[in-house]
Amino acid sequence: WWTIHPLGYGLAMHMDLFWAAFLLSAVAKSGLLKYGGLKAYRQALPFCMGLVIGDFVMGAFWNFLSIALNRALYQIYY
């Protein structure tokens, strides 16, 4: 019954920072589905999820290291 998704509002607030990542992922997904089909798309999902999880893990690592050293080392986004 609610036509506007709440996550869309949150993403729209930071679209000026992440528009290139969203565009690149949409182009990659459509190209993969068009030329490789559903099988290639499903085979690529673990790799893509690994990229996302690895980004969060490394961001957390740098955050904990900056707390331990009491120094600003890494900033995930503005």
N, CA, C, O and CB atoms as a CASP TS submission, in Angstrom:
PFRMAT TS
TARGET T0000
AUTHOR 0000-0000-0000
METHOD Language model
MODEL 1
PARENT N/A
ATOM      1  N   TRP     1       0.805  -1.184   0.000  1.00  0.00           N
ATOM      2  CA  TRP     1       0.000   0.000   0.000  1.00  0.00           C
ATOM      3  C   TRP     1       0.852   1.254   0.000  1.00  0.00           C
ATOM      4  O   TRP     1       0.357   2.320  -0.365  1.00  0.00           O
ATOM      5  CB  TRP     1      -0.918  -0.005   1.175  1.00  0.00           C
ATOM      6  N   TRP     2       2.130   1.166   0.400  1.00  0.00           N
ATOM      7  CA  TRP     2       3.021   2.317   0.450  1.00  0.00           C
ATOM      8  C   TRP     2       3.907   2.278  -0.779  1.00  0.00           C
ATOM      9  O   TRP     2       4.716   1.362  -0.935  1.00  0.00           O
ATOM     10  CB  TRP     2       3.872   2.328   1.759  1.00  0.00           C
ATOM     11  N   THR     3       3.764   3.258  -1.651  1.00  0.00           N
ATOM     12  CA  THR     3       4.469   3.230  -2.935  1.00  0.00           C
ATOM     13  C   THR     3       5.919   3.686  -2.843  1.00  0.00           C
ATOM     14  O   THR     3       6.709   3.370  -3.733  1.00  0.00           O
ATOM     15  CB  THR     3       3.746   4.090  -3.925  1.00  0.00           C
ATOM     16  N   ILE     4       6.293   4.413  -1.805  1.00  0.00           N
ATOM     17  CA  ILE     4       7.660   4.907  -1.680  1.00  0.00           C
ATOM     18  C   ILE     4       8.393   4.050  -0.658  1.00  0.00           C
ATOM     19  O   ILE     4       7.962   3.933   0.489  1.00  0.00           O
ATOM     20  CB  ILE     4       7.683   6.413  -1.267  1.00  0.00           C
ATOM     21  N   HIS     5       9.508   3.447  -1.081  1.00  0.00           N
ATOM     22  CA  HIS     5      10.268   2.590  -0.184  1.00  0.00           C
ATOM     23  C   HIS     5      11.135   3.456   0.732  1.00  0.00           C
ATOM     24  O   HIS     5      11.766   4.399   0.254  1.00  0.00           O
ATOM     25  CB  HIS     5      11.141   1.587  -0.986  1.00  0.00           C
ATOM     26  N   PRO     6      11.183   3.160   2.039  1.00  0.00           N
ATOM     27  CA  PRO     6      11.956   4.003   2.961  1.00  0.00           C
ATOM     28  C   PRO     6      13.463   3.987   2.681  1.00  0.00           C
ATOM     29  O   PRO     6      14.145   4.975   2.954  1.00  0.00           O
ATOM     30  CB  PRO     6      11.709   3.554   4.384  1.00  0.00           C
ATOM     31  N   LEU     7      13.991   2.887   2.144  1.00  0.00           N
ATOM     32  CA  LEU     7      15.416   2.868   1.820  1.00  0.00           C
ATOM     33  C   LEU     7      15.740   3.796   0.652  1.00  0.00           C
ATOM     34  O   LEU     7      16.847   4.327   0.564  1.00  0.00           O
ATOM     35  CB  LEU     7      15.864   1.447   1.495  1.00  0.00           C
ATOM     36  N   GLY     8      14.781   3.988  -0.237  1.00  0.00           N
ATOM     37  CA  GLY     8      14.991   4.917  -1.348  1.00  0.00           C
ATOM     38  C   GLY     8      15.208   6.337  -0.856  1.00  0.00           C
ATOM     39  O   GLY     8      16.011   7.072  -1.431  1.00  0.00           O
ATOM     40  N   TYR     9      14.518   6.728   0.182  1.00  0.00           N
ATOM     41  CA  TYR     9      14.694   8.056   0.759  1.00  0.00           C
ATOM     42  C   TYR     9      16.094   8.205   1.353  1.00  0.00           C
ATOM     43  O   TYR     9      16.746   9.232   1.168  1.00  0.00           O
ATOM     44  CB  TYR     9      13.628   8.322   1.834  1.00  0.00           C
ATOM     45  N   GLY    10      16.547   7.186   2.058  1.00  0.00           N
ATOM     46  CA  GLY    10      17.888   7.238   2.642  1.00  0.00           C
ATOM     47  C   GLY    10      18.980   7.282   1.593  1.00  0.00           C
ATOM     48  O   GLY    10      19.972   7.992   1.752  1.00  0.00           O
ATOM     49  N   LEU    11      18.800   6.523   0.520  1.00  0.00           N
ATOM     50  CA  LEU    11      19.794   6.537  -0.550  1.00  0.00           C
ATOM     51  C   LEU    11      19.772   7.851  -1.319  1.00  0.00           C
ATOM     52  O   LEU    11      20.819   8.332  -1.751  1.00  0.00           O
ATOM     53  CB  LEU    11      19.557   5.374  -1.503  1.00  0.00           C
ATOM     54  N   ALA    12      18.606   8.427  -1.492  1.00  0.00           N
ATOM     55  CA  ALA    12      18.495   9.677  -2.237  1.00  0.00           C
ATOM     56  C   ALA    12      19.185  10.824  -1.503  1.00  0.00           C
ATOM     57  O   ALA    12      19.635  11.777  -2.139  1.00  0.00           O
ATOM     58  CB  ALA    12      17.026  10.020  -2.481  1.00  0.00           C
ATOM     59  N   MET    13      19.274  10.747  -0.192  1.00  0.00           N
ATOM     60  CA  MET    13      19.936  11.809   0.564  1.00  0.00           C
ATOM     61  C   MET    13      21.431  11.864   0.265  1.00  0.00           C
ATOM     62  O   MET    13      22.032  12.934   0.359  1.00  0.00           O
ATOM     63  CB  MET    13      19.714  11.607   2.058  1.00  0.00           C
ATOM     64  N   HIS    14      22.044  10.735  -0.092  1.00  0.00           N
ATOM     65  CA  HIS    14      23.476  10.680  -0.358  1.00  0.00           C
ATOM     66  C   HIS    14      23.772  10.340  -1.811  1.00  0.00           C
ATOM     67  O   HIS    14      24.849   9.824  -2.110  1.00  0.00           O
ATOM     68  CB  HIS    14      24.135   9.667   0.550  1.00  0.00           C
ATOM     69  N   MET    15      22.859  10.611  -2.706  1.00  0.00           N
ATOM     70  CA  MET    15      23.053  10.252  -4.106  1.00  0.00           C
ATOM     71  C   MET    15      24.218  11.010  -4.730  1.00  0.00           C
ATOM     72  O   MET    15      24.847  10.501  -5.658  1.00  0.00           O
ATOM     73  CB  MET    15      21.784  10.519  -4.893  1.00  0.00           C
ATOM     74  N   ASP    16      24.522  12.202  -4.251  1.00  0.00           N
ATOM     75  CA  ASP    16      25.636  12.957  -4.800  1.00  0.00           C
ATOM     76  C   ASP    16      26.978  12.277  -4.523  1.00  0.00           C
ATOM     77  O   ASP    16      27.953  12.540  -5.226  1.00  0.00           O
ATOM     78  CB  ASP    16      25.640  14.363  -4.231  1.00  0.00           C
ATOM     79  N   LEU    17      27.044  11.408  -3.512  1.00  0.00           N
ATOM     80  CA  LEU    17      28.285  10.705  -3.203  1.00  0.00           C
ATOM     81  C   LEU    17      28.394   9.350  -3.907  1.00  0.00           C
ATOM     82  O   LEU    17      29.492   8.921  -4.262  1.00  0.00           O
ATOM     83  CB  LEU    17      28.399  10.510  -1.712  1.00  0.00           C
ATOM     84  N   PHE    18      27.269   8.684  -4.106  1.00  0.00           N
ATOM     85  CA  PHE    18      27.293   7.299  -4.566  1.00  0.00           C
ATOM     86  C   PHE    18      26.725   7.080  -5.968  1.00  0.00           C
ATOM     87  O   PHE    18      26.506   5.931  -6.352  1.00  0.00           O
ATOM     88  CB  PHE    18      26.540   6.459  -3.607  1.00  0.00           C
ATOM     89  N   TRP    19      26.481   8.125  -6.740  1.00  0.00           N
ATOM     90  CA  TRP    19      25.826   7.945  -8.032  1.00  0.00           C
ATOM     91  C   TRP    19      26.677   7.114  -8.979  1.00  0.00           C
ATOM     92  O   TRP    19      26.131   6.327  -9.751  1.00  0.00           O
ATOM     93  CB  TRP    19      25.520   9.294  -8.661  1.00  0.00           C
ATOM     94  N   ALA    20      27.991   7.263  -8.945  1.00  0.00           N
ATOM     95  CA  ALA    20      28.852   6.514  -9.860  1.00  0.00           C
ATOM     96  C   ALA    20      28.836   5.022  -9.531  1.00  0.00           C
ATOM     97  O   ALA    20      28.833   4.191 -10.439  1.00  0.00           O
ATOM     98  CB  ALA    20      30.289   7.052  -9.802  1.00  0.00           C
ATOM     99  N   ALA    21      28.825   4.675  -8.247  1.00  0.00           N
ATOM    100  CA  ALA    21      28.781   3.268  -7.859  1.00  0.00           C
ATOM    101  C   ALA    21      27.462   2.629  -8.273  1.00  0.00           C
ATOM    102  O   ALA    21      27.442   1.494  -8.749  1.00  0.00           O
ATOM    103  CB  ALA    21      28.986   3.123  -6.348  1.00  0.00           C
ATOM    104  N   PHE    22      26.347   3.363  -8.092  1.00  0.00           N
ATOM    105  CA  PHE    22      25.045   2.831  -8.496  1.00  0.00           C
ATOM    106  C   PHE    22      24.963   2.669 -10.014  1.00  0.00           C
ATOM    107  O   PHE    22      24.415   1.680 -10.501  1.00  0.00           O
ATOM    108  CB  PHE    22      23.918   3.750  -8.003  1.00  0.00           C
ATOM    109  N   LEU    23      25.503   3.628 -10.759  1.00  0.00           N
ATOM    110  CA  LEU    23      25.484   3.544 -12.220  1.00  0.00           C
ATOM    111  C   LEU    23      26.334   2.374 -12.699  1.00  0.00           C
ATOM    112  O   LEU    23      25.908   1.606 -13.562  1.00  0.00           O
ATOM    113  CB  LEU    23      25.988   4.859 -12.845  1.00  0.00           C
ATOM    114  N   LEU    24      27.523   2.237 -12.149  1.00  0.00           N
ATOM    115  CA  LEU    24      28.409   1.148 -12.541  1.00  0.00           C
ATOM    116  C   LEU    24      27.800  -0.217 -12.224  1.00  0.00           C
ATOM    117  O   LEU    24      27.885  -1.139 -13.035  1.00  0.00           O
ATOM    118  CB  LEU    24      29.754   1.293 -11.845  1.00  0.00           C
ATOM    119  N   SER    25      27.189  -0.348 -11.052  1.00  0.00           N
ATOM    120  CA  SER    25      26.581  -1.635 -10.709  1.00  0.00           C
ATOM    121  C   SER    25      25.375  -1.945 -11.587  1.00  0.00           C
ATOM    122  O   SER    25      25.159  -3.107 -11.932  1.00  0.00           O
ATOM    123  CB  SER    25      26.167  -1.646  -9.245  1.00  0.00           C
ATOM    124  N   ALA    26      24.588  -0.945 -11.958  1.00  0.00           N
ATOM    125  CA  ALA    26      23.438  -1.172 -12.832  1.00  0.00           C
ATOM    126  C   ALA    26      23.887  -1.578 -14.229  1.00  0.00           C
ATOM    127  O   ALA    26      23.292  -2.467 -14.840  1.00  0.00           O
ATOM    128  CB  ALA    26      22.565   0.083 -12.905  1.00  0.00           C
ATOM    129  N   VAL    27      24.933  -0.933 -14.737  1.00  0.00           N
ATOM    130  CA  VAL    27      25.449  -1.279 -16.070  1.00  0.00           C
ATOM    131  C   VAL    27      26.050  -2.682 -16.058  1.00  0.00           C
ATOM    132  O   VAL    27      25.835  -3.458 -16.989  1.00  0.00           O
ATOM    133  CB  VAL    27      26.510  -0.247 -16.533  1.00  0.00           C
ATOM    134  N   ALA    28      26.804  -3.011 -15.004  1.00  0.00           N
ATOM    135  CA  ALA    28      27.401  -4.343 -14.912  1.00  0.00           C
ATOM    136  C   ALA    28      26.332  -5.425 -14.802  1.00  0.00           C
ATOM    137  O   ALA    28      26.440  -6.475 -15.436  1.00  0.00           O
ATOM    138  CB  ALA    28      28.346  -4.419 -13.714  1.00  0.00           C
ATOM    139  N   LYS    29      25.304  -5.172 -14.001  1.00  0.00           N
ATOM    140  CA  LYS    29      24.240  -6.164 -13.839  1.00  0.00           C
ATOM    141  C   LYS    29      23.478  -6.366 -15.139  1.00  0.00           C
ATOM    142  O   LYS    29      23.211  -7.504 -15.525  1.00  0.00           O
ATOM    143  CB  LYS    29      23.276  -5.740 -12.729  1.00  0.00           C
ATOM    144  N   SER    30      23.126  -5.288 -15.816  1.00  0.00           N
ATOM    145  CA  SER    30      22.370  -5.442 -17.062  1.00  0.00           C
ATOM    146  C   SER    30      23.210  -6.101 -18.150  1.00  0.00           C
ATOM    147  O   SER    30      22.698  -6.906 -18.929  1.00  0.00           O
ATOM    148  CB  SER    30      21.867  -4.082 -17.547  1.00  0.00           C
ATOM    149  N   GLY    31      24.490  -5.766 -18.207  1.00  0.00           N
ATOM    150  CA  GLY    31      25.363  -6.417 -19.188  1.00  0.00           C
ATOM    151  C   GLY    31      25.554  -7.893 -18.900  1.00  0.00           C
ATOM    152  O   GLY    31      25.568  -8.718 -19.813  1.00  0.00           O
ATOM    153  N   LEU    32      25.702  -8.217 -17.631  1.00  0.00           N
ATOM    154  CA  LEU    32      25.869  -9.618 -17.247  1.00  0.00           C
ATOM    155  C   LEU    32      24.616 -10.423 -17.562  1.00  0.00           C
ATOM    156  O   LEU    32      24.709 -11.547 -18.054  1.00  0.00           O
ATOM    157  CB  LEU    32      26.206  -9.728 -15.758  1.00  0.00           C
ATOM    158  N   LEU    33      23.455  -9.862 -17.284  1.00  0.00           N
ATOM    159  CA  LEU    33      22.207 -10.573 -17.577  1.00  0.00           C
ATOM    160  C   LEU    33      21.958 -10.677 -19.083  1.00  0.00           C
ATOM    161  O   LEU    33      21.444 -11.689 -19.560  1.00  0.00           O
ATOM    162  CB  LEU    33      21.027  -9.867 -16.902  1.00  0.00           C
ATOM    163  N   LYS    34      22.318  -9.642 -19.822  1.00  0.00           N
ATOM    164  CA  LYS    34      22.059  -9.653 -21.263  1.00  0.00           C
ATOM    165  C   LYS    34      22.979 -10.622 -21.993  1.00  0.00           C
ATOM    166  O   LYS    34      22.526 -11.371 -22.858  1.00  0.00           O
ATOM    167  CB  LYS    34      22.224  -8.253 -21.838  1.00  0.00           C
ATOM    168  N   TYR    35      24.265 -10.615 -21.655  1.00  0.00           N
ATOM    169  CA  TYR    35      25.225 -11.422 -22.401  1.00  0.00           C
ATOM    170  C   TYR    35      25.541 -12.765 -21.759  1.00  0.00           C
ATOM    171  O   TYR    35      25.941 -13.698 -22.456  1.00  0.00           O
ATOM    172  CB  TYR    35      26.485 -10.658 -22.569  1.00  0.00           C
ATOM    173  N   GLY    36      25.369 -12.882 -20.447  1.00  0.00           N
ATOM    174  CA  GLY    36      25.698 -14.131 -19.779  1.00  0.00           C
ATOM    175  C   GLY    36      24.491 -14.920 -19.318  1.00  0.00           C
ATOM    176  O   GLY    36      24.577 -16.126 -19.090  1.00  0.00           O
ATOM    177  N   GLY    37      23.368 -14.238 -19.181  1.00  0.00           N
ATOM    178  CA  GLY    37      22.164 -14.905 -18.731  1.00  0.00           C
ATOM    179  C   GLY    37      22.099 -15.040 -17.221  1.00  0.00           C
ATOM    180  O   GLY    37      22.963 -14.555 -16.492  1.00  0.00           O
ATOM    181  N   LEU    38      21.063 -15.703 -16.782  1.00  0.00           N
ATOM    182  CA  LEU    38      20.812 -15.859 -15.347  1.00  0.00           C
ATOM    183  C   LEU    38      21.891 -16.717 -14.679  1.00  0.00           C
ATOM    184  O   LEU    38      22.230 -16.492 -13.517  1.00  0.00           O
ATOM    185  CB  LEU    38      19.430 -16.484 -15.116  1.00  0.00           C
ATOM    186  N   LYS    39      22.428 -17.696 -15.407  1.00  0.00           N
ATOM    187  CA  LYS    39      23.458 -18.559 -14.829  1.00  0.00           C
ATOM    188  C   LYS    39      24.721 -17.761 -14.510  1.00  0.00           C
ATOM    189  O   LYS    39      25.292 -17.922 -13.432  1.00  0.00           O
ATOM    190  CB  LYS    39      23.789 -19.714 -15.787  1.00  0.00           C
ATOM    191  N   ALA    40      25.158 -16.916 -15.419  1.00  0.00           N
ATOM    192  CA  ALA    40      26.348 -16.089 -15.179  1.00  0.00           C
ATOM    193  C   ALA    40      26.098 -15.089 -14.058  1.00  0.00           C
ATOM    194  O   ALA    40      26.993 -14.803 -13.263  1.00  0.00           O
ATOM    195  CB  ALA    40      26.758 -15.349 -16.463  1.00  0.00           C
ATOM    196  N   TYR    41      24.877 -14.559 -13.998  1.00  0.00           N
ATOM    197  CA  TYR    41      24.530 -13.613 -12.935  1.00  0.00           C
ATOM    198  C   TYR    41      24.619 -14.285 -11.570  1.00  0.00           C
ATOM    199  O   TYR    41      25.168 -13.711 -10.629  1.00  0.00           O
ATOM    200  CB  TYR    41      23.115 -13.044 -13.156  1.00  0.00           C
ATOM    201  N   ARG    42      24.088 -15.488 -11.458  1.00  0.00           N
ATOM    202  CA  ARG    42      24.123 -16.210 -10.178  1.00  0.00           C
ATOM    203  C   ARG    42      25.541 -16.638  -9.806  1.00  0.00           C
ATOM    204  O   ARG    42      25.870 -16.723  -8.623  1.00  0.00           O
ATOM    205  CB  ARG    42      23.213 -17.439 -10.239  1.00  0.00           C
ATOM    206  N   GLN    43      26.380 -16.908 -10.803  1.00  0.00           N
ATOM    207  CA  GLN    43      27.767 -17.259 -10.513  1.00  0.00           C
ATOM    208  C   GLN    43      28.569 -16.042 -10.066  1.00  0.00           C
ATOM    209  O   GLN    43      29.541 -16.188  -9.325  1.00  0.00           O
ATOM    210  CB  GLN    43      28.419 -17.892 -11.738  1.00  0.00           C
ATOM    211  N   ALA    44      28.183 -14.847 -10.501  1.00  0.00           N
ATOM    212  CA  ALA    44      28.899 -13.627 -10.137  1.00  0.00           C
ATOM    213  C   ALA    44      28.468 -13.075  -8.786  1.00  0.00           C
ATOM    214  O   ALA    44      29.182 -12.250  -8.216  1.00  0.00           O
ATOM    215  CB  ALA    44      28.694 -12.577 -11.198  1.00  0.00           C
ATOM    216  N   LEU    45      27.330 -13.500  -8.254  1.00  0.00           N
ATOM    217  CA  LEU    45      26.833 -12.977  -6.985  1.00  0.00           C
ATOM    218  C   LEU    45      27.794 -13.170  -5.810  1.00  0.00           C
ATOM    219  O   LEU    45      27.989 -12.225  -5.046  1.00  0.00           O
ATOM    220  CB  LEU    45      25.528 -13.626  -6.663  1.00  0.00           C
ATOM    221  N   PRO    46      28.408 -14.353  -5.622  1.00  0.00           N
ATOM    222  CA  PRO    46      29.344 -14.481  -4.492  1.00  0.00           C
ATOM    223  C   PRO    46      30.537 -13.523  -4.591  1.00  0.00           C
ATOM    224  O   PRO    46      30.988 -13.000  -3.573  1.00  0.00           O
ATOM    225  CB  PRO    46      29.855 -15.910  -4.407  1.00  0.00           C
ATOM    226  N   PHE    47      31.041 -13.292  -5.781  1.00  0.00           N
ATOM    227  CA  PHE    47      32.143 -12.354  -5.967  1.00  0.00           C
ATOM    228  C   PHE    47      31.727 -10.946  -5.579  1.00  0.00           C
ATOM    229  O   PHE    47      32.464 -10.247  -4.883  1.00  0.00           O
ATOM    230  CB  PHE    47      32.628 -12.378  -7.414  1.00  0.00           C
ATOM    231  N   CYS    48      30.552 -10.527  -6.024  1.00  0.00           N
ATOM    232  CA  CYS    48      30.064  -9.178  -5.711  1.00  0.00           C
ATOM    233  C   CYS    48      29.783  -9.021  -4.226  1.00  0.00           C
ATOM    234  O   CYS    48      30.084  -7.975  -3.651  1.00  0.00           O
ATOM    235  CB  CYS    48      28.799  -8.868  -6.512  1.00  0.00           C
ATOM    236  N   MET    49      29.220 -10.025  -3.604  1.00  0.00           N
ATOM    237  CA  MET    49      28.978  -9.965  -2.166  1.00  0.00           C
ATOM    238  C   MET    49      30.298  -9.922  -1.403  1.00  0.00           C
ATOM    239  O   MET    49      30.403  -9.253  -0.375  1.00  0.00           O
ATOM    240  CB  MET    49      28.136 -11.168  -1.709  1.00  0.00           C
ATOM    241  N   GLY    50      31.295 -10.628  -1.900  1.00  0.00           N
ATOM    242  CA  GLY    50      32.623 -10.584  -1.287  1.00  0.00           C
ATOM    243  C   GLY    50      33.241  -9.200  -1.356  1.00  0.00           C
ATOM    244  O   GLY    50      33.916  -8.777  -0.418  1.00  0.00           O
ATOM    245  N   LEU    51      33.018  -8.486  -2.461  1.00  0.00           N
ATOM    246  CA  LEU    51      33.516  -7.117  -2.566  1.00  0.00           C
ATOM    247  C   LEU    51      32.865  -6.208  -1.528  1.00  0.00           C
ATOM    248  O   LEU    51      33.540  -5.396  -0.895  1.00  0.00           O
ATOM    249  CB  LEU    51      33.266  -6.569  -3.970  1.00  0.00           C
ATOM    250  N   VAL    52      31.564  -6.347  -1.357  1.00  0.00           N
ATOM    251  CA  VAL    52      30.849  -5.509  -0.395  1.00  0.00           C
ATOM    252  C   VAL    52      31.281  -5.835   1.033  1.00  0.00           C
ATOM    253  O   VAL    52      31.559  -4.930   1.820  1.00  0.00           O
ATOM    254  CB  VAL    52      29.330  -5.694  -0.545  1.00  0.00           C
ATOM    255  N   ILE    53      31.338  -7.115   1.367  1.00  0.00           N
ATOM    256  CA  ILE    53      31.732  -7.522   2.714  1.00  0.00           C
ATOM    257  C   ILE    53      33.184  -7.133   2.992  1.00  0.00           C
ATOM    258  O   ILE    53      33.506  -6.688   4.093  1.00  0.00           O
ATOM    259  CB  ILE    53      31.542  -9.041   2.896  1.00  0.00           C
ATOM    260  N   GLY    54      34.052  -7.297   2.007  1.00  0.00           N
ATOM    261  CA  GLY    54      35.450  -6.911   2.178  1.00  0.00           C
ATOM    262  C   GLY    54      35.613  -5.424   2.417  1.00  0.00           C
ATOM    263  O   GLY    54      36.471  -5.014   3.199  1.00  0.00           O
ATOM    264  N   ASP    55      34.798  -4.608   1.754  1.00  0.00           N
ATOM    265  CA  ASP    55      34.855  -3.164   1.967  1.00  0.00           C
ATOM    266  C   ASP    55      34.480  -2.821   3.404  1.00  0.00           C
ATOM    267  O   ASP    55      35.143  -1.999   4.036  1.00  0.00           O
ATOM    268  CB  ASP    55      33.923  -2.434   0.983  1.00  0.00           C
ATOM    269  N   PHE    56      33.434  -3.437   3.922  1.00  0.00           N
ATOM    270  CA  PHE    56      33.019  -3.169   5.300  1.00  0.00           C
ATOM    271  C   PHE    56      34.041  -3.694   6.305  1.00  0.00           C
ATOM    272  O   PHE    56      34.301  -3.039   7.314  1.00  0.00           O
ATOM    273  CB  PHE    56      31.653  -3.798   5.572  1.00  0.00           C
ATOM    274  N   VAL    57      34.618  -4.852   6.049  1.00  0.00           N
ATOM    275  CA  VAL    57      35.600  -5.414   6.971  1.00  0.00           C
ATOM    276  C   VAL    57      36.844  -4.541   7.023  1.00  0.00           C
ATOM    277  O   VAL    57      37.366  -4.272   8.105  1.00  0.00           O
ATOM    278  CB  VAL    57      35.970  -6.844   6.561  1.00  0.00           C
ATOM    279  N   MET    58      37.329  -4.094   5.864  1.00  0.00           N
ATOM    280  CA  MET    58      38.516  -3.238   5.855  1.00  0.00           C
ATOM    281  C   MET    58      38.221  -1.874   6.470  1.00  0.00           C
ATOM    282  O   MET    58      39.079  -1.306   7.146  1.00  0.00           O
ATOM    283  CB  MET    58      39.036  -3.065   4.426  1.00  0.00           C
ATOM    284  N   GLY    59      37.015  -1.338   6.246  1.00  0.00           N
ATOM    285  CA  GLY    59      36.640  -0.080   6.888  1.00  0.00           C
ATOM    286  C   GLY    59      36.623  -0.213   8.397  1.00  0.00           C
ATOM    287  O   GLY    59      37.067   0.689   9.108  1.00  0.00           O
ATOM    288  N   ALA    60      36.109  -1.341   8.897  1.00  0.00           N
ATOM    289  CA  ALA    60      36.098  -1.575  10.344  1.00  0.00           C
ATOM    290  C   ALA    60      37.517  -1.748  10.879  1.00  0.00           C
ATOM    291  O   ALA    60      37.835  -1.266  11.966  1.00  0.00           O
ATOM    292  CB  ALA    60      35.251  -2.813  10.682  1.00  0.00           C
ATOM    293  N   PHE    61      38.365  -2.433  10.122  1.00  0.00           N
ATOM    294  CA  PHE    61      39.757  -2.618  10.541  1.00  0.00           C
ATOM    295  C   PHE    61      40.464  -1.274  10.687  1.00  0.00           C
ATOM    296  O   PHE    61      41.117  -1.023  11.700  1.00  0.00           O
ATOM    297  CB  PHE    61      40.509  -3.504   9.535  1.00  0.00           C
ATOM    298  N   TRP    62      40.339  -0.403   9.674  1.00  0.00           N
ATOM    299  CA  TRP    62      40.989   0.898   9.746  1.00  0.00           C
ATOM    300  C   TRP    62      40.394   1.753  10.862  1.00  0.00           C
ATOM    301  O   TRP    62      41.104   2.541  11.486  1.00  0.00           O
ATOM    302  CB  TRP    62      40.869   1.624   8.409  1.00  0.00           C
ATOM    303  N   ASN    63      39.105   1.600  11.115  1.00  0.00           N
ATOM    304  CA  ASN    63      38.471   2.338  12.195  1.00  0.00           C
ATOM    305  C   ASN    63      39.027   1.894  13.554  1.00  0.00           C
ATOM    306  O   ASN    63      39.365   2.736  14.385  1.00  0.00           O
ATOM    307  CB  ASN    63      36.947   2.146  12.149  1.00  0.00           C
ATOM    308  N   PHE    64      39.121   0.600  13.782  1.00  0.00           N
ATOM    309  CA  PHE    64      39.671   0.097  15.041  1.00  0.00           C
ATOM    310  C   PHE    64      41.144   0.479  15.194  1.00  0.00           C
ATOM    311  O   PHE    64      41.594   0.797  16.295  1.00  0.00           O
ATOM    312  CB  PHE    64      39.512  -1.425  15.120  1.00  0.00           C
ATOM    313  N   LEU    65      41.889   0.446  14.093  1.00  0.00           N
ATOM    314  CA  LEU    65      43.296   0.830  14.159  1.00  0.00           C
ATOM    315  C   LEU    65      43.444   2.323  14.481  1.00  0.00           C
ATOM    316  O   LEU    65      44.342   2.709  15.230  1.00  0.00           O
ATOM    317  CB  LEU    65      43.999   0.500  12.831  1.00  0.00           C
ATOM    318  N   SER    66      42.575   3.152  13.924  1.00  0.00           N
ATOM    319  CA  SER    66      42.648   4.584  14.232  1.00  0.00           C
ATOM    320  C   SER    66      42.278   4.861  15.684  1.00  0.00           C
ATOM    321  O   SER    66      42.814   5.790  16.288  1.00  0.00           O
ATOM    322  CB  SER    66      41.728   5.376  13.301  1.00  0.00           C
ATOM    323  N   ILE    67      41.369   4.069  16.254  1.00  0.00           N
ATOM    324  CA  ILE    67      41.037   4.213  17.672  1.00  0.00           C
ATOM    325  C   ILE    67      42.225   3.782  18.529  1.00  0.00           C
ATOM    326  O   ILE    67      42.552   4.442  19.516  1.00  0.00           O
ATOM    327  CB  ILE    67      39.778   3.380  18.031  1.00  0.00           C
ATOM    328  N   ALA    68      42.870   2.677  18.154  1.00  0.00           N
ATOM    329  CA  ALA    68      44.004   2.180  18.929  1.00  0.00           C
ATOM    330  C   ALA    68      45.187   3.148  18.881  1.00  0.00           C
ATOM    331  O   ALA    68      45.890   3.317  19.877  1.00  0.00           O
ATOM    332  CB  ALA    68      44.432   0.808  18.413  1.00  0.00           C
ATOM    333  N   LEU    69      45.410   3.781  17.732  1.00  0.00           N
ATOM    334  CA  LEU    69      46.535   4.698  17.591  1.00  0.00           C
ATOM    335  C   LEU    69      46.170   6.140  17.938  1.00  0.00           C
ATOM    336  O   LEU    69      47.039   7.011  17.981  1.00  0.00           O
ATOM    337  CB  LEU    69      47.067   4.638  16.183  1.00  0.00           C
ATOM    338  N   ASN    70      44.888   6.388  18.186  1.00  0.00           N
ATOM    339  CA  ASN    70      44.389   7.729  18.495  1.00  0.00           C
ATOM    340  C   ASN    70      44.751   8.718  17.393  1.00  0.00           C
ATOM    341  O   ASN    70      45.216   9.827  17.656  1.00  0.00           O
ATOM    342  CB  ASN    70      44.950   8.211  19.838  1.00  0.00           C
ATOM    343  N   ARG    71      44.527   8.292  16.156  1.00  0.00           N
ATOM    344  CA  ARG    71      44.871   9.070  14.974  1.00  0.00           C
ATOM    345  C   ARG    71      43.845   8.811  13.887  1.00  0.00           C
ATOM    346  O   ARG    71      43.355   7.689  13.761  1.00  0.00           O
ATOM    347  CB  ARG    71      46.292   8.727  14.478  1.00  0.00           C
ATOM    348  N   ALA    72      43.510   9.818  13.103  1.00  0.00           N
ATOM    349  CA  ALA    72      42.579   9.625  11.985  1.00  0.00           C
ATOM    350  C   ALA    72      43.336   8.980  10.824  1.00  0.00           C
ATOM    351  O   ALA    72      44.274   9.567  10.285  1.00  0.00           O
ATOM    352  CB  ALA    72      41.931  10.987  11.543  1.00  0.00           C
ATOM    353  N   LEU    73      42.926   7.772  10.443  1.00  0.00           N
ATOM    354  CA  LEU    73      43.609   7.057   9.375  1.00  0.00           C
ATOM    355  C   LEU    73      42.756   6.892   8.126  1.00  0.00           C
ATOM    356  O   LEU    73      43.272   6.982   7.012  1.00  0.00           O
ATOM    357  CB  LEU    73      44.042   5.711   9.864  1.00  0.00           C
ATOM    358  N   TYR    74      41.480   6.656   8.288  1.00  0.00           N
ATOM    359  CA  TYR    74      40.620   6.307   7.167  1.00  0.00           C
ATOM    360  C   TYR    74      39.221   6.819   7.427  1.00  0.00           C
ATOM    361  O   TYR    74      38.714   6.734   8.545  1.00  0.00           O
ATOM    362  CB  TYR    74      40.607   4.787   6.931  1.00  0.00           C
ATOM    363  N   GLN    75      38.596   7.356   6.380  1.00  0.00           N
ATOM    364  CA  GLN    75      37.238   7.829   6.496  1.00  0.00           C
ATOM    365  C   GLN    75      36.407   7.128   5.428  1.00  0.00           C
ATOM    366  O   GLN    75      36.729   7.216   4.243  1.00  0.00           O
ATOM    367  CB  GLN    75      37.162   9.378   6.355  1.00  0.00           C
ATOM    368  N   ILE    76      35.344   6.432   5.828  1.00  0.00           N
ATOM    369  CA  ILE    76      34.566   5.647   4.888  1.00  0.00           C
ATOM    370  C   ILE    76      33.864   6.548   3.884  1.00  0.00           C
ATOM    371  O   ILE    76      34.010   6.345   2.679  1.00  0.00           O
ATOM    372  CB  ILE    76      33.550   4.785   5.627  1.00  0.00           C
ATOM    373  N   TYR    77      33.116   7.526   4.339  1.00  0.00           N
ATOM    374  CA  TYR    77      32.525   8.548   3.477  1.00  0.00           C
ATOM    375  C   TYR    77      32.298   9.795   4.315  1.00  0.00           C
ATOM    376  O   TYR    77      32.441   9.773   5.538  1.00  0.00           O
ATOM    377  CB  TYR    77      31.187   8.051   2.828  1.00  0.00           C
ATOM    378  N   TYR    78      31.948  10.861   3.656  1.00  0.00           N
ATOM    379  CA  TYR    78      31.866  12.177   4.296  1.00  0.00           C
ATOM    380  C   TYR    78      30.834  12.239   5.371  1.00  0.00           C
ATOM    381  O   TYR    78      30.655  13.285   5.995  1.00  0.00           O
ATOM    382  CB  TYR    78      31.576  13.225   3.289  1.00  0.00           C
TER
END
